[in-house]
Amino acid sequence: MDYSQKISERHWNMPDKGERESIRETLYIDDIVQKSHIEKSLLSNLGGVKTVFDGGGGSGRFSILLAKRGLKVTHFDISQPMLDKARELAEREGVLDNITFVKGALENLSAFGDQMFDLVISFDAPISYTYPNQVDVIHNLVRLARKKVLFSVSSRLGSLPYFADPLQKIKFIMDENTDDPWARAILDHADAALARFRFNKDFCINGLDSGVFGGEQTVLDAYDRGEAPWVITYGFLPDELAGILDKCGVRNIRLSGPGAFARTLPREILLKIFSDERQRTDFLEFCYAFDSNPSVCGMGKDNLLAAGDVLA
């Protein structure tokens, strides 16, 4: 088994992962923007779709959305806590009969046949966490699709500004008085993060050139010490992702960068917008239009989203 799969299994199987991922849209504006964009794109691509494979489906955000519309979904994830949370939420929504839960790694999809599903989706960058196997994983995901694919991967250009802004997440926290431990840690340690920050040109140049984030040896050493480090991540360039999909037989490829517009606004403006339901709705609709422009697809806040039709 590759290190990437071992690290992913340990990291995503931490007991709190399912619960933590299921509440992100209640805590962070950037998560709301990103998932709203993906939802709008997903719902616009359901023509002729009856069966779906959700690769790295997490706590069920999109599997449940589709199941509630009567589609049959195979929810596939490496994390048992994620699967447990997804099953709990699916039961709460009354759609258990429409979802099949399968535990497994994206590096091994041999149990699934060619063109087995009308639509294959993979959101929030699980493909990027399979480095160095990310290209093979894309090929295998496309292999499962009969009609369409929608993938969001880590964006190389969109991710790099993080390394020049240790405070980037603060502007997206909905409630500065939150008692959520992760959000609280970000807020409470902002001064310390700023004090120790030094711009590292070599690190950023290496990320720009290689697309690899995480410091491979550092991550591997932490894993060998028994820790559960963040997984080594591969960031894609827009033309690179489009080229890989094209070689897989995907046509009519559309790229977008969820979060490109929202990341340009200060915290004060974002909070004002999201405190008013009408402004929030209008903002999310405009973000979808802006972020769908190919000119900004590489500067989505975290992810690069690709949608396309599979060549029969």
DRENROTI-93101 format. One record per residue (C-alpha): residue number from 1; x negated, y negated, z. Coordinates in steps of 0.05 Angstrom, whole numbers, plus 5000, padded with zeros to 4 digits. Example, Ala and Ser with C-alpha at 12.3 -4.5 7.8 and 13.67 -1.06 7.14 Angstrom:
BEGIN
MIVO    k    xx    yy    zz
MIVO    1  4754  5090  5156
MIVO    2  4727  5021  5143
end
This chain:
BEGIN
MIVO    k    xx    yy    zz
MIVO    1  5000  5000  5000
MIVO    2  4974  4931  4982
MIVO    3  4958  4881  5036
MIVO    4  5012  4835  5009
MIVO    5  5066  4886  5023
MIVO    6  5038  4903  5092
MIVO    7  5035  4829  5111
MIVO    8  5106  4817  5085
MIVO    9  5134  4876  5122
MIVO   10  5103  4854  5188
MIVO   11  5121  4780  5179
MIVO   12  5193  4788  5156
MIVO   13  5208  4844  5204
MIVO   14  5196  4800  5265
MIVO   15  5260  4808  5307
MIVO   16  5284  4736  5300
MIVO   17  5276  4730  5224
MIVO   18  5348  4747  5205
MIVO   19  5378  4697  5254
MIVO   20  5327  4643  5238
MIVO   21  5337  4646  5163
MIVO   22  5413  4647  5169
MIVO   23  5416  4579  5203
MIVO   24  5367  4538  5161
MIVO   25  5423  4499  5126
MIVO   26  5447  4475  5193
MIVO   27  5379  4447  5211
MIVO   28  5343  4421  5149
MIVO   29  5366  4375  5093
MIVO   30  5316  4404  5043
MIVO   31  5346  4473  5053
MIVO   32  5416  4445  5040
MIVO   33  5392  4411  4976
MIVO   34  5355  4472  4951
MIVO   35  5410  4522  4965
MIVO   36  5464  4476  4938
MIVO   37  5424  4472  4873
MIVO   38  5415  4547  4868
MIVO   39  5489  4559  4883
MIVO   40  5511  4511  4828
MIVO   41  5463  4544  4778
MIVO   42  5485  4614  4800
MIVO   43  5559  4600  4794
MIVO   44  5549  4571  4724
MIVO   45  5517  4636  4701
MIVO   46  5570  4688  4722
MIVO   47  5604  4696  4654
MIVO   48  5611  4770  4639
MIVO   49  5576  4789  4705
MIVO   50  5605  4845  4748
MIVO   51  5543  4875  4781
MIVO   52  5485  4839  4814
MIVO   53  5417  4858  4843
MIVO   54  5394  4809  4896
MIVO   55  5319  4820  4904
MIVO   56  5295  4794  4971
MIVO   57  5365  4775  4990
MIVO   58  5348  4755  5062
MIVO   59  5406  4742  5108
MIVO   60  5456  4746  5052
MIVO   61  5467  4673  5032
MIVO   62  5478  4689  4959
MIVO   63  5498  4763  4963
MIVO   64  5558  4743  5005
MIVO   65  5575  4685  4960
MIVO   66  5579  4732  4900
MIVO   67  5614  4788  4938
MIVO   68  5669  4739  4958
MIVO   69  5681  4729  4883
MIVO   70  5692  4803  4874
MIVO   71  5624  4821  4846
MIVO   72  5588  4885  4866
MIVO   73  5521  4867  4896
MIVO   74  5460  4908  4914
MIVO   75  5426  4869  4970
MIVO   76  5352  4889  4972
MIVO   77  5303  4865  5025
MIVO   78  5239  4886  5059
MIVO   79  5263  4863  5128
MIVO   80  5309  4903  5173
MIVO   81  5328  4842  5215
MIVO   82  5348  4806  5150
MIVO   83  5389  4866  5128
MIVO   84  5422  4871  5196
MIVO   85  5441  4797  5195
MIVO   86  5466  4801  5124
MIVO   87  5510  4860  5141
MIVO   88  5537  4824  5203
MIVO   89  5554  4762  5162
MIVO   90  5584  4804  5105
MIVO   91  5629  4840  5155
MIVO   92  5650  4773  5184
MIVO   93  5669  4749  5114
MIVO   94  5705  4814  5098
MIVO   95  5662  4834  5038
MIVO   96  5624  4895  5063
MIVO   97  5657  4938  5010
MIVO   98  5626  4896  4956
MIVO   99  5554  4899  4981
MIVO  100  5505  4957  4983
MIVO  101  5446  4944  5029
MIVO  102  5378  4974  5011
MIVO  103  5313  4966  5048
MIVO  104  5251  4963  5004
MIVO  105  5194  4922  4975
MIVO  106  5197  4885  4909
MIVO  107  5131  4918  4891
MIVO  108  5169  4984  4885
MIVO  109  5234  4982  4845
MIVO  110  5226  5052  4816
MIVO  111  5293  5075  4847
MIVO  112  5331  5029  4799
MIVO  113  5341  5043  4726
MIVO  114  5332  4998  4665
MIVO  115  5389  4948  4653
MIVO  116  5425  4974  4714
MIVO  117  5455  4907  4734
MIVO  118  5488  4851  4694
MIVO  119  5451  4798  4734
MIVO  120  5386  4801  4773
MIVO  121  5370  4745  4823
MIVO  122  5313  4731  4870
MIVO  123  5314  4666  4910
MIVO  124  5271  4630  4961
MIVO  125  5205  4656  4931
MIVO  126  5200  4730  4951
MIVO  127  5167  4741  4883
MIVO  128  5111  4693  4903
MIVO  129  5099  4733  4967
MIVO  130  5080  4795  4927
MIVO  131  5013  4765  4905
MIVO  132  4972  4793  4870
MIVO  133  5029  4834  4840
MIVO  134  5076  4776  4822
MIVO  135  5074  4786  4747
MIVO  136  5089  4860  4751
MIVO  137  5146  4845  4800
MIVO  138  5177  4796  4750
MIVO  139  5172  4848  4694
MIVO  140  5206  4900  4738
MIVO  141  5261  4852  4760
MIVO  142  5276  4834  4688
MIVO  143  5276  4908  4670
MIVO  144  5336  4918  4716
MIVO  145  5377  4863  4682
MIVO  146  5428  4875  4627
MIVO  147  5450  4803  4615
MIVO  148  5417  4749  4657
MIVO  149  5363  4732  4709
MIVO  150  5356  4676  4759
MIVO  151  5292  4671  4799
MIVO  152  5264  4618  4846
MIVO  153  5189  4622  4859
MIVO  154  5140  4580  4898
MIVO  155  5123  4517  4857
MIVO  156  5048  4503  4853
MIVO  157  5056  4429  4839
MIVO  158  5114  4421  4887
MIVO  159  5077  4455  4944
MIVO  160  5011  4417  4939
MIVO  161  5038  4351  4969
MIVO  162  5050  4390  5034
MIVO  163  4975  4392  5043
MIVO  164  4971  4316  5041
MIVO  165  5029  4305  5089
MIVO  166  5029  4344  5155
MIVO  167  5094  4308  5173
MIVO  168  5132  4326  5110
MIVO  169  5184  4370  5144
MIVO  170  5204  4319  5196
MIVO  171  5242  4276  5147
MIVO  172  5289  4334  5132
MIVO  173  5307  4353  5203
MIVO  174  5381  4337  5211
MIVO  175  5382  4324  5286
MIVO  176  5322  4295  5322
MIVO  177  5353  4319  5388
MIVO  178  5359  4391  5365
MIVO  179  5342  4446  5413
MIVO  180  5322  4494  5358
MIVO  181  5252  4518  5379
MIVO  182  5221  4513  5309
MIVO  183  5249  4445  5292
MIVO  184  5233  4421  5363
MIVO  185  5161  4443  5355
MIVO  186  5154  4403  5290
MIVO  187  5182  4341  5323
MIVO  188  5144  4347  5389
MIVO  189  5076  4361  5357
MIVO  190  5080  4308  5303
MIVO  191  5028  4263  5336
MIVO  192  4979  4320  5345
MIVO  193  4989  4343  5274
MIVO  194  4974  4273  5249
MIVO  195  4913  4265  5293
MIVO  196  4880  4329  5269
MIVO  197  4898  4320  5196
MIVO  198  4842  4310  5146
MIVO  199  4854  4311  5071
MIVO  200  4818  4371  5042
MIVO  201  4804  4358  4969
MIVO  202  4770  4426  4958
MIVO  203  4829  4463  4987
MIVO  204  4878  4425  4943
MIVO  205  4835  4433  4880
MIVO  206  4830  4508  4893
MIVO  207  4906  4512  4901
MIVO  208  4916  4472  4838
MIVO  209  4869  4516  4798
MIVO  210  4886  4584  4827
MIVO  211  4958  4577  4852
MIVO  212  4940  4618  4914
MIVO  213  4959  4589  4981
MIVO  214  4943  4619  5048
MIVO  215  4868  4629  5051
MIVO  216  4864  4703  5033
MIVO  217  4810  4724  5081
MIVO  218  4839  4684  5138
MIVO  219  4906  4717  5129
MIVO  220  4876  4787  5123
MIVO  221  4834  4776  5186
MIVO  222  4896  4754  5224
MIVO  223  4934  4815  5200
MIVO  224  4877  4861  5222
MIVO  225  4880  4830  5291
MIVO  226  4952  4852  5297
MIVO  227  4983  4784  5283
MIVO  228  5041  4769  5236
MIVO  229  5012  4713  5192
MIVO  230  5049  4675  5138
MIVO  231  5043  4715  5074
MIVO  232  4993  4697  5020
MIVO  233  5034  4659  4969
MIVO  234  5026  4649  4894
MIVO  235  5051  4583  4865
MIVO  236  5073  4583  4793
MIVO  237  5066  4528  4742
MIVO  238  5128  4515  4699
MIVO  239  5098  4535  4632
MIVO  240  5066  4596  4664
MIVO  241  5132  4622  4692
MIVO  242  5168  4608  4626
MIVO  243  5113  4645  4588
MIVO  244  5118  4707  4633
MIVO  245  5193  4709  4626
MIVO  246  5188  4701  4550
MIVO  247  5141  4760  4546
MIVO  248  5192  4800  4586
MIVO  249  5245  4786  4533
MIVO  250  5281  4731  4570
MIVO  251  5310  4677  4524
MIVO  252  5344  4610  4533
MIVO  253  5300  4596  4593
MIVO  254  5321  4537  4636
MIVO  255  5274  4510  4690
MIVO  256  5292  4463  4747
MIVO  257  5260  4436  4810
MIVO  258  5308  4435  4869
MIVO  259  5290  4379  4917
MIVO  260  5252  4335  4868
MIVO  261  5298  4275  4879
MIVO  262  5309  4285  4953
MIVO  263  5235  4287  4969
MIVO  264  5228  4215  4943
MIVO  265  5274  4186  4996
MIVO  266  5257  4166  5068
MIVO  267  5287  4201  5128
MIVO  268  5331  4141  5146
MIVO  269  5366  4143  5078
MIVO  270  5374  4218  5079
MIVO  271  5406  4217  5148
MIVO  272  5453  4161  5127
MIVO  273  5474  4200  5065
MIVO  274  5485  4265  5102
MIVO  275  5525  4232  5158
MIVO  276  5581  4218  5108
MIVO  277  5616  4276  5074
MIVO  278  5632  4238  5010
MIVO  279  5561  4211  5003
MIVO  280  5534  4280  5017
MIVO  281  5576  4313  4963
MIVO  282  5559  4259  4912
MIVO  283  5485  4263  4930
MIVO  284  5482  4339  4921
MIVO  285  5516  4333  4854
MIVO  286  5467  4280  4831
MIVO  287  5408  4319  4858
MIVO  288  5431  4378  4816
MIVO  289  5433  4335  4753
MIVO  290  5366  4301  4767
MIVO  291  5329  4364  4789
MIVO  292  5354  4402  4728
MIVO  293  5316  4355  4682
MIVO  294  5257  4394  4654
MIVO  295  5213  4332  4664
MIVO  296  5214  4342  4740
MIVO  297  5219  4418  4745
MIVO  298  5148  4425  4772
MIVO  299  5160  4377  4830
MIVO  300  5217  4411  4866
MIVO  301  5205  4409  4940
MIVO  302  5188  4483  4949
MIVO  303  5213  4524  4892
MIVO  304  5214  4527  4817
MIVO  305  5280  4556  4792
MIVO  306  5286  4594  4726
MIVO  307  5349  4620  4692
MIVO  308  5352  4658  4627
MIVO  309  5387  4709  4584
MIVO  310  5358  4779  4575
MIVO  311  5344  4800  4504
MIVO  312  5383  4863  4490
end
